[in-house]
Amino acid sequence: MDYPCTSNLAVDLGRIDYSACLDLQRFLVGQVRSGQIPGVLLFLEHYPVYTIGRKADPNNYPMVEVIKTDRGGDVTYHGPGQLVIYPILRIASGDRIDVRGFVHQIEDIMMDSLKAYGYPAAVGDEPGIWIQVEGESKKVASIGMAIDHGISYHGIAINLAPEAISGFERIRPCGLNPDVMGYAGIPRSDLIKTITENFSLRFGPFHAIGQDELPSMQGRNISQEPTD
């Protein structure tokens, strides 16, 4: 398929198994690196799963089965009621990669998107994006990125419903008490549109495509349940 050469891609994958999606991300990183496709913004939701990053502390997830990943950060939970965003973008063309600067841009995009719906989001001393709920600070978004040869992958998870925070009760997300987790009650489709617009302001235009238009998804259904 021919893609707009000056436009990144954006696709909503629906609900997808974590491991299958990680394989997809790695494939797309290679596609972006080789110039086969432009950057890609993946929107999705995972089946319930716990994952750990490179700085994970086992004391934060006792007696919990986890998937080890190469992203930054500690332990987190993914499940229904979340919107997960994986930006697979070329963030450097030379030897110098400003990872911290890129993460700050992602944080700004998330905060701007939440503020558009009346949530005065902010970053603080602890990782993630925070909002005020009845006078209390609540963490509504977690960020854990990885970079491969100047291409970003992994990303952000935003809690949009009460069911999204129930899974955190079994762990200490990023070393924090699970009680700090909260959610922003924003319609999923509306937030996807706003986030895409805010990514476009910083990384150039994004062109929405269907699931079957991603090269690795042609002829297969990747929105599948986990298999044992």
N, C-alpha and C positions, 0 to 999 in steps of 0.2 A: 504493500500500500504506500502511496505517496503522502507525505506529511508536509504541512506548511513549513518551509525551511526557516522562517523567521518567527515562528510561534511555538511555544512550549505546548505540551499536551496536559489535559486534566481529565481524569476518569473516575467515576464512582463505581467501586467494585462490589458494593453491598457487603454482605457478611462473608468472611473468608477465614479459613484455617490459618493459624499463625505461621506454621512451618511452610505451607504452600506459598504464602505471601512473601516469606523471607527468600525463598527460591526465586520468586518472580522479581523481587527487588534486585537481587544479585544479577539476574539475567539482564534487567533493564539498565543497571549500572554499566554493564559491558556494551549494551547497545548505544548508550549515550556517549561512552568513552570513545567508541569506534566511529561515531558520527552517523550511525544508522538511523537514529531518531534524535529529536531535540530533547530538552528536559521534560520530565513527567511529574505530575502532581497526582498522587494516588489518595483517594478518599475511601474509607472503608470502616468496617466494624469487625472485631474478632470474636470467635467463640471463646468462652472463658479460658484464660490461660495466665500463668505467672511466668515472667521472664526476668532474667538478671543481666546486668551490663558488666563492663570490665572492672568496675569498682565495687562489686557486690560484697556485702558482709553477710556470711551465713547466719549470724545471729538475728538478722532481720527477716528471715523466712524459715524458721524451724518447722520441720515436719510438713513442708510444702514441696510438691514436685514442681520443678522449674525447668525452663528452657534456657540454656546458656546462649548468649548472643555477643556480638562484638561491638555493640553500641556503648555509648557512655552511660554512666549512672549506676544505680543500685537495682533493687528489686522493684517491680511494679506489677500491676494487674491490668489485663485487658478483658473486656467482655461487653455484652449487650448494654446499650445506653450510652456508649462512648462514640465519639467521632475520632477516628485515627487518621492522621495526615502524614504521608511519607513523601517528602520532596526529593526527587531524584534529579539533581541539578548539577551542572558544571559550575563550580564555584571558584575555579582557578585554571588558568591556561598556562601558567609558568610554574616555577619551582616554589613560589611563595604561596602558602595557603593560610588565610586568616580565618581559622576555625572559630575562634571566639567572636570575631566580628560577624560571621555568618549566623552563629547561634543568637547573637543580639538582634539581628534582623528578623529571625524567626520569632523571637519573643515579641518584638514590636508588632509584627503582623498579627499575632494572636491577641495581643492586648488591644490593638486597634479594632479588631473584629469583634471582640467581646464588648468594647465600649460602644460600638454601633447599636447594641441591643440594651444599653442602659446598665452594663456591668463595668464599673470603674476598676478595671484590672490593673495589676501591678506586679513587679518582681520584688523580691525581698532578700533577706539574708539566706533563706532556705531556697533550694531549687524549685523551679516551676512557676506557674502563673497563679496569682492569688486574687480573690475578690473578698469584699466585705459582706457578710450575711448576718444580719441582726447584731451588728457590732463585733462580730468575730471574723478573724481572717480564715478563709477556707481556700485550700488548694484545689483548683478546678482543672489544671492542665499540667501534664508531665512532659518533659522534653529529654530525649536521649538520641543523639546523632552519631553517625559514623561517616568517615570520608575514605574513599578508595580512589587513588590516583586523581584527586581533585573533584570527584563526583560524590555528592552527598546521598545518604540513604538512612533508613530508620527515620524517626521523626517525633511527632507530637500526638498525645492522646488527650482529648477534652471530654470531661464528664458532662453529659447533657440530661441525665435523668437519675432519680434515686437508685435505680437498680445498678447503675454504674459504680456506685461507691460501696456496695455491699461486699464485693470481693476483696476489698482492701482490709477487711476485718481480720484476716488470717495472717497478715504480714505487717511489717513496719515499712511502709513505702518510702524509699530513699532515706531510711533510718528514722522516720517520723512516726508519731502516734497516729494510728489510722483515723482517729476522730477529727483530724485536721482536713480530711478530704471532703469536698463539697461538689456541687454541680451548678451549671448555668442552664436554666430552662429555656433553651433556644431551639426552634424547629431545625431539624438536621439539614433539610434542603436549603433553607434560608442561610444558615451559617456557611454551608459549602460555597454558595454564591458569593458571600461577603469575603470569605477567606481567599477565594480565587481572585477576586478583584484586588485585594490587598497584595497578593503575591505578584499580580501583574504590574502594580505600581513600582515594584522593586526589581523584578526580574524579567520584565517584558511581557507581552501578551500571552495568554494561555487559550488554547483551542480545545473545547470540550469534545470528547470522542466517546464511543460506546465501548463496553468491555471487549467485544469481539474484534475491535479494531487495534487492540494492542497486539504486537506481533506474536508473543508467546502464548496468547490466549485464543488465537484463531483455531477453531476446531475442537476446543476443550472447555469444560466448565470448571473454572478455578474456584468459584464460590461454593466450596464443598465443605461438608462437615469433617472434623478430624477423624482419622482412622487409627486404629490400634496397631 
